[in-house]
Every structure is written in C-alpha cells, then in structure tokens.
C-alpha cells in the first residue's frame, strides 16, 4: 500500500449527520463518501456509540472489532437508508439552494408551497416605471436538486487490515489512545497475547533499520577531513530527520561539513601519525582496534553494524507484523493533498457563522497582515 496522504482522516469524521445516506442527500460532502465510504460509516458508528445506553461497552466492542477486522459496516444503522419526509427534505435543500434575493413563499394555508421536487420561490426584481424604478416580487417554481448518490464499495467486515490508507490506521490508533482508560484496559485484557495494534509502539524502533545514521564524528576517520570517503557526519537520527523540512536538512549538513572540517584540521598536530605524507589507507588500517590509539575513530563499528542491517530489519518486521507499515508510513510518506480555502455558512438556530471544512469558526481579520507583523509576533 502506497504511503500517500490523499485526505485528512478528520474529514471522514466530521459528523454532519448520523448516516451516509442522509449526508449524501443534504450536504455537499459527496466526494468524501464516494472515495472513503467505509471510513465515513466507521466514524458514524463510533459517534453513535456515545449515545447508547452503555457507551463504554459499545466502545470496547468497537475497538475489538476494529482490531479483528470484523466491524460490520454493511448492516450498521450508519449505512441504512434514512426514512426522510420528502416534503421536509425538499424544503431543507431549497433553503440551501436559494440564491441572493430569493425567498420561499407561503400559500393561503400558511405553509410553504411544494410540488414534487419544486418549490414556490419569490424573487425581488426591479422594473422601470416611467422615469423611475420600482421593486416587484416575481414568483417562480424552482427545481430543487436532490442527490441520488449510491454508496458503493461498503465492506461487510472492516478493520485495520483493510483500511484505505495507513494514515487512517494511525488516526484510529490515536482515537484508541484517547479513549476512556477502562475502554483501553478492557480491550487489551480481552485481546491478551493477540493484541497487535494496541500494544505500546514507538517510531523510535525504526532507528534500528538506519545504521547509516551512525556515521557521525565518532566513527568517520580523522584522515577524511573533507568527508569525501564516508560523507558528511550525520547530525540527527532518522526519527528526527523525518520531522525536519528539506531546508533544515540542507542547512544542518552544511553546518556539519564546515564545522567538522575546521575542527579536524585544527586537530592535526595532536593526532598520532597524522601527517600529510601518510596515505589514508595506512591510517585507516590502524582503526582495526576500536580506539586503540590516540583519537582513532571506530569506523569498524559502522561496518559491523551495517553487515547486520538486513537481519535487524527482518527482526523488526517480524516483531511489528502489520504495524510495520505504520512505521514505514511515519518515516516516509508523500503528501498530495490539495486543500482550498473554504468558507461555509453554518446556521445555528437564528445565528449564522462562517466555518471551514472541519467546522472551525472563521473570524474576519480586522487588520492587514504583513511580514513585519508576523515576524514581530
């Protein structure tokens, strides 16, 4: 499975409504359902658990099923077609689809007028009356768009093993770690020795696979003053290296190269048998005994460690089992997400708020943002 970030898992866990069928009918979040139906249904099931008679037991059952790849999605309530009153559905969607200046019109019975999937709408228009203009209300029957999106590719049994992306595995493992302590204890107790995904895990174990990061100033021979033979001394391990951006990595290597070049040249007078006339090969031959003479580095340590690299990787893979792909994803992934600026109008009773895709409230910036203002913060 490719380590590619295509969608933030939070988008599948927005909880706009409690079923994917209703979400497809009354919202614009169609692409999420179309591309990640199982993840949306799974999030809805987890949300429903919080409103059951025993939410603790519901969460325990949920995480065990998730671990054993036996979470039933196809028959869950979160995947059932919602029985919605057609008139109410049309009116709800009509309100969302009204354009500027349009409004719903009530009939003599005091109710909004609906015929099938059309509604009676009024629109204020300005007409010329002699030399002046006057406003009139034009009545039209407006078609209301209702999504008939079919939810396909829903799996009967679902879990960590067949999630759409390793990123979703990490997301739900984080959910488990934030769950109630009783939920965590009971799940681990029930799974016992079969516990694979919820066992304590640290990406630091991945450092064992990267022996090339042991090439620092303690192992590279002092004869390699310009670091042309073994490369620039590493300044960080692989775990930290993955958290640095490209510019930081380049800068760190440049600092390491310049600083250590200067330091090694200044050490020339105190290094045993280190003269410009002595060949590199003869100096490196004295490294067969680790730290056997003054300021002799231990390049043999790197070579011995590198020779066991494949065995170490095999042991790590066997130990982590399916969690090995989580380790690989953390260490190396490609982000191809394209997230545009979003401003959604959210109605809360009689108030309206601007929010983003994750329902975070957007506040209007009152002052101009400049580089000087950002740098002085």
C-alpha positions as CSV (number, residue, x, y, z in Angstrom):
1,X,0.0,0.0,0.0
2,X,1.5,3.3,-1.1
3,X,2.4,5.8,1.6
4,X,0.4,8.6,0.2
5,X,-1.6,11.3,2.0
6,X,-4.6,12.0,-0.1
7,X,-7.2,13.2,2.5
8,X,-7.0,14.2,6.1
9,X,-8.8,11.5,8.1
10,X,-10.6,14.2,10.1
11,X,-12.7,14.9,7.0
12,X,-14.3,11.5,7.3
13,X,-15.1,12.1,10.9
14,X,-17.0,15.4,10.7
15,X,-20.3,14.1,11.9
16,X,-22.6,16.4,10.0
17,X,-25.4,13.8,10.1
18,X,-25.6,10.3,11.5
19,X,-25.9,8.3,8.3
20,X,-24.1,8.3,5.0
21,X,-27.4,8.2,3.1
22,X,-28.6,11.4,4.7
23,X,-25.2,13.0,4.3
24,X,-25.3,12.3,0.6
25,X,-28.8,13.9,0.3
26,X,-28.4,17.1,2.4
27,X,-24.8,18.1,2.2
28,X,-22.1,18.7,-0.4
29,X,-19.7,16.2,1.2
30,X,-20.2,13.8,-1.6
31,X,-16.6,13.2,-2.7
32,X,-15.7,12.1,0.8
33,X,-18.4,9.5,0.8
34,X,-17.7,8.4,-2.8
35,X,-14.0,7.8,-2.1
36,X,-14.0,6.8,1.5
37,X,-17.4,5.2,2.3
38,X,-16.1,2.7,4.8
39,X,-14.2,5.3,6.8
40,X,-17.3,7.6,7.0
41,X,-19.6,4.8,8.1
42,X,-17.0,3.7,10.7
43,X,-16.8,7.2,12.1
44,X,-20.6,7.4,12.3
45,X,-20.7,4.1,14.2
46,X,-18.1,5.4,16.7
47,X,-20.1,8.6,17.1
48,X,-23.4,6.6,17.7
49,X,-21.7,4.6,20.4
50,X,-21.5,7.8,22.6
51,X,-25.3,7.9,22.7
52,X,-26.0,4.3,23.6
53,X,-27.2,3.0,27.0
54,X,-23.6,1.8,27.7
55,X,-21.1,3.8,25.7
56,X,-18.1,2.2,27.5
57,X,-19.1,-1.3,26.4
58,X,-20.0,0.0,22.9
59,X,-16.5,1.4,22.5
60,X,-14.9,-1.8,23.8
61,X,-16.8,-3.8,21.2
62,X,-16.0,-1.3,18.5
63,X,-12.2,-1.3,19.1
64,X,-12.1,-5.1,19.4
65,X,-14.0,-5.5,16.1
66,X,-11.7,-2.9,14.5
67,X,-8.6,-4.9,15.7
68,X,-10.0,-8.2,14.5
69,X,-11.2,-6.8,11.1
70,X,-14.8,-7.8,12.0
71,X,-16.5,-4.4,12.3
72,X,-19.8,-4.8,10.4
73,X,-20.4,-1.8,8.2
74,X,-22.9,-3.0,5.6
75,X,-25.6,-3.9,8.2
76,X,-24.9,-1.0,10.5
77,X,-27.5,1.7,11.2
78,X,-25.0,4.3,9.9
79,X,-25.3,2.7,6.4
80,X,-29.1,2.3,6.3
81,X,-31.3,4.4,4.1
82,X,-32.9,7.1,6.1
83,X,-36.7,7.5,6.0
84,X,-37.0,11.2,5.5
85,X,-40.2,13.1,4.8
86,X,-39.9,14.1,1.1
87,X,-41.6,17.5,1.7
88,X,-39.2,18.3,4.6
89,X,-36.2,17.2,2.6
90,X,-37.2,19.4,-0.4
91,X,-37.7,22.4,1.8
92,X,-34.4,21.9,3.6
93,X,-32.5,21.6,0.4
94,X,-34.4,24.5,-1.1
95,X,-33.3,26.8,1.7
96,X,-29.7,25.9,1.0
97,X,-30.0,26.4,-2.8
98,X,-31.7,29.8,-2.7
99,X,-29.7,32.5,-4.5
100,X,-29.4,36.1,-3.5
101,X,-32.8,37.9,-3.4
102,X,-34.8,34.6,-3.4
103,X,-37.2,33.5,-0.6
104,X,-39.8,30.8,-0.1
105,X,-43.4,31.8,-0.4
106,X,-46.2,30.6,1.8
107,X,-49.7,29.8,0.4
108,X,-53.1,30.7,1.8
109,X,-52.8,27.7,4.2
110,X,-49.7,29.4,5.8
111,X,-47.4,26.6,4.5
112,X,-44.5,26.8,2.0
113,X,-45.7,25.6,-1.4
114,X,-44.1,22.3,-2.6
115,X,-44.9,20.2,-5.7
116,X,-42.7,17.1,-6.0
117,X,-39.2,18.4,-6.1
118,X,-40.1,22.0,-6.9
119,X,-40.9,24.9,-4.5
120,X,-42.6,28.2,-5.0
121,X,-40.0,30.9,-4.7
122,X,-40.3,34.7,-4.8
123,X,-37.6,37.0,-6.1
124,X,-37.4,40.7,-5.9
125,X,-36.8,42.3,-9.3
126,X,-36.5,46.0,-10.2
127,X,-38.6,47.2,-13.1
128,X,-38.8,50.6,-14.9
129,X,-42.0,52.6,-14.3
130,X,-41.8,55.7,-16.4
131,X,-38.8,57.6,-15.3
132,X,-38.5,55.7,-12.0
133,X,-37.8,52.1,-10.9
134,X,-39.9,50.0,-8.6
135,X,-39.4,46.7,-6.9
136,X,-41.7,43.8,-7.6
137,X,-41.9,40.2,-6.4
138,X,-41.7,37.6,-9.2
139,X,-43.0,34.2,-8.3
140,X,-41.4,31.1,-9.9
141,X,-41.4,27.3,-9.3
142,X,-37.8,26.4,-8.7
143,X,-36.4,22.9,-9.1
144,X,-34.6,21.5,-6.1
145,X,-31.5,19.3,-6.7
146,X,-31.6,16.1,-4.6
147,X,-28.5,13.9,-4.7
148,X,-29.2,10.3,-5.7
149,X,-25.7,9.2,-4.8
150,X,-25.4,5.5,-4.3
151,X,-23.0,4.3,-1.6
152,X,-20.9,1.6,-3.1
153,X,-17.9,-0.5,-2.1
154,X,-19.1,-0.8,1.5
155,X,-17.4,-3.8,3.2
156,X,-19.3,-6.2,5.4
157,X,-16.3,-6.7,7.7
158,X,-13.8,-3.9,8.2
159,X,-10.8,-3.1,10.4
160,X,-7.2,-2.0,10.5
161,X,-6.1,-4.6,8.0
162,X,-8.1,-3.3,5.0
163,X,-8.3,0.4,5.7
164,X,-8.0,2.7,2.7
165,X,-4.7,4.2,3.9
166,X,-2.2,3.6,6.6
167,X,-2.9,7.2,7.7
168,X,-6.4,6.1,8.8
169,X,-4.8,3.3,10.8
170,X,-2.7,5.9,12.7
171,X,-5.8,8.1,13.1
172,X,-7.8,5.4,14.8
173,X,-4.9,4.2,16.9
174,X,-4.8,7.8,18.2
175,X,-8.5,7.6,18.9
176,X,-8.0,4.4,21.0
177,X,-5.2,6.1,23.0
178,X,-7.6,9.0,23.8
179,X,-10.5,6.7,24.7
180,X,-11.6,6.1,28.3
181,X,-9.0,4.3,30.4
182,X,-11.5,1.5,31.2
183,X,-12.0,1.0,27.4
184,X,-8.3,0.7,26.8
185,X,-7.8,-1.7,29.8
186,X,-10.7,-4.0,28.8
187,X,-9.7,-4.1,25.2
188,X,-6.1,-5.1,26.0
189,X,-7.3,-7.6,28.6
190,X,-9.7,-9.3,26.1
191,X,-7.2,-9.4,23.3
192,X,-4.4,-10.7,25.5
193,X,-1.4,-12.1,23.6
194,X,-3.3,-11.5,20.3
195,X,-3.0,-7.7,20.8
196,X,-1.2,-6.4,17.7
197,X,-2.4,-2.9,17.0
198,X,-3.0,-1.6,20.6
199,X,0.4,-2.7,22.0
200,X,2.8,0.1,23.0
201,X,4.5,1.3,19.9
202,X,7.2,4.0,19.3
203,X,8.5,5.0,15.9
204,X,12.0,5.1,17.6
205,X,12.3,1.4,16.9
206,X,12.7,2.4,13.3
207,X,16.1,3.8,14.1
208,X,17.4,0.2,14.2
209,X,16.8,0.0,10.5
210,X,19.0,3.0,9.7
211,X,22.6,2.2,10.6
212,X,23.8,4.8,8.1
213,X,22.8,7.4,10.7
214,X,25.6,6.1,12.9
215,X,28.1,7.8,10.6
216,X,29.0,10.7,12.8
217,X,32.2,12.2,14.1
218,X,32.9,9.2,16.4
219,X,33.2,6.7,13.5
220,X,34.5,8.6,10.4
221,X,38.3,8.5,10.3
222,X,40.1,11.8,11.0
223,X,42.0,11.3,7.8
224,X,38.8,12.1,5.9
225,X,38.9,15.8,6.7
226,X,36.8,16.8,3.7
227,X,34.4,13.9,4.2
228,X,34.7,12.7,0.6
229,X,35.0,9.0,1.6
230,X,32.3,8.4,4.1
231,X,30.2,11.5,3.6
232,X,29.1,14.4,5.9
233,X,28.7,13.4,9.6
234,X,25.1,13.0,10.4
235,X,23.6,15.4,12.9
236,X,20.4,13.6,13.7
237,X,18.8,10.2,13.7
238,X,16.2,9.1,11.2
239,X,13.3,9.7,13.5
240,X,14.1,13.3,13.9
241,X,15.2,13.7,10.3
242,X,11.7,12.8,9.1
243,X,10.4,15.8,11.1
244,X,12.7,18.3,9.5
245,X,11.9,20.1,6.3
246,X,14.2,20.0,3.4
247,X,15.8,23.4,4.1
248,X,16.6,22.5,7.6
249,X,18.2,19.2,6.5
250,X,20.4,21.0,3.9
251,X,21.4,23.7,6.4
252,X,22.3,21.1,9.1
253,X,24.5,19.2,6.7
254,X,26.2,22.4,5.6
255,X,26.9,23.4,9.2
256,X,28.2,19.9,9.9
257,X,30.5,19.9,6.9
258,X,32.1,23.3,7.7
259,X,32.3,22.9,11.4
260,X,33.9,19.4,11.4
261,X,36.3,20.3,8.6
262,X,37.6,23.2,10.6
263,X,37.8,21.1,13.8
264,X,39.7,18.2,12.2
265,X,42.2,20.5,10.6
266,X,42.9,22.1,13.9
267,X,43.4,18.6,15.5
268,X,46.1,17.6,13.0
269,X,49.1,18.3,15.3
270,X,47.8,16.0,18.2
271,X,46.6,13.0,16.1
272,X,49.1,10.2,16.2
273,X,50.8,9.5,12.9
274,X,48.6,12.0,11.1
275,X,50.7,13.9,8.6
276,X,50.0,15.0,5.1
277,X,52.6,12.5,3.9
278,X,50.9,9.4,5.4
279,X,48.5,7.7,3.0
280,X,44.8,7.4,4.0
281,X,45.0,3.6,3.7
282,X,47.7,3.2,6.4
283,X,45.9,5.5,8.8
284,X,42.6,3.6,8.3
285,X,44.4,0.3,8.9
286,X,45.1,1.5,12.5
287,X,41.3,1.5,13.1
288,X,41.0,-2.3,13.3
289,X,41.2,-1.9,17.1
290,X,38.5,0.4,18.3
291,X,40.0,3.5,19.9
292,X,43.3,1.6,20.2
293,X,45.5,4.7,19.7
294,X,45.1,8.4,20.3
295,X,42.0,9.9,18.6
296,X,41.4,6.9,16.4
297,X,37.7,6.7,15.4
298,X,35.7,3.5,15.3
299,X,34.8,3.0,11.7
300,X,34.7,-0.7,12.2
301,X,31.6,-0.2,14.4
302,X,29.8,1.2,11.4
303,X,30.9,-1.6,9.2
304,X,30.0,-4.3,11.7
305,X,26.6,-2.7,12.3
306,X,25.9,-2.3,8.6
307,X,26.6,-6.0,8.0
308,X,23.7,-6.9,10.3
309,X,21.2,-4.4,8.8
310,X,19.2,-7.0,6.9
311,X,18.9,-9.2,9.9
312,X,17.8,-6.3,12.1
313,X,15.1,-5.3,9.5
314,X,13.8,-8.8,9.4
315,X,13.5,-9.0,13.2
316,X,11.7,-5.6,13.3
317,X,9.3,-6.7,10.6
318,X,8.6,-10.0,12.4
319,X,8.1,-8.2,15.7
320,X,5.8,-5.5,14.5
321,X,3.9,-7.6,11.9
322,X,1.2,-5.4,10.2
323,X,2.3,-2.4,12.3
324,X,5.5,-2.4,10.3
325,X,3.6,-0.5,7.6
326,X,2.7,2.2,10.2
327,X,6.4,2.5,10.9
328,X,7.2,2.9,7.2
329,X,4.4,5.5,6.8
330,X,5.7,7.6,9.6
331,X,9.2,7.6,8.3
332,X,8.4,8.1,4.6
333,X,5.2,9.4,3.0
334,X,4.1,11.6,0.2
335,X,1.6,14.4,0.8
336,X,-0.5,15.0,-2.3
337,X,-3.4,16.8,-0.6
338,X,-4.9,19.9,-2.2
339,X,-6.9,21.9,0.3
340,X,-8.5,25.1,-0.9
341,X,-9.8,27.9,1.1
342,X,-13.3,27.1,2.4
343,X,-15.9,29.4,3.9
344,X,-19.2,27.6,4.8
345,X,-22.1,29.3,6.3
346,X,-23.3,27.3,9.3
347,X,-26.8,28.0,10.7
348,X,-27.2,27.6,14.5
349,X,-30.7,28.4,15.4
350,X,-31.2,32.0,14.4
351,X,-27.5,32.8,14.1
352,X,-25.1,32.3,11.1
353,X,-21.4,31.5,11.4
354,X,-18.6,31.1,8.9
355,X,-16.7,27.8,9.3
356,X,-14.2,25.7,7.5
357,X,-14.5,22.0,6.4
358,X,-13.8,20.9,10.0
359,X,-16.4,23.2,11.4
360,X,-13.8,25.5,12.9
361,X,-15.2,29.0,13.2
362,X,-13.7,31.6,10.9
363,X,-13.1,35.1,12.2
364,X,-12.7,38.1,10.0
365,X,-9.2,39.7,10.1
366,X,-9.6,43.3,11.2
367,X,-6.1,44.4,10.2
368,X,-3.8,43.9,7.3
369,X,-1.3,41.0,7.7
370,X,2.2,41.9,6.7
371,X,5.6,40.1,7.0
372,X,6.6,42.6,9.7
373,X,3.5,41.9,11.7
374,X,4.1,38.1,11.5
375,X,7.8,38.3,12.4
376,X,7.2,40.6,15.4
377,X,4.6,38.2,16.9
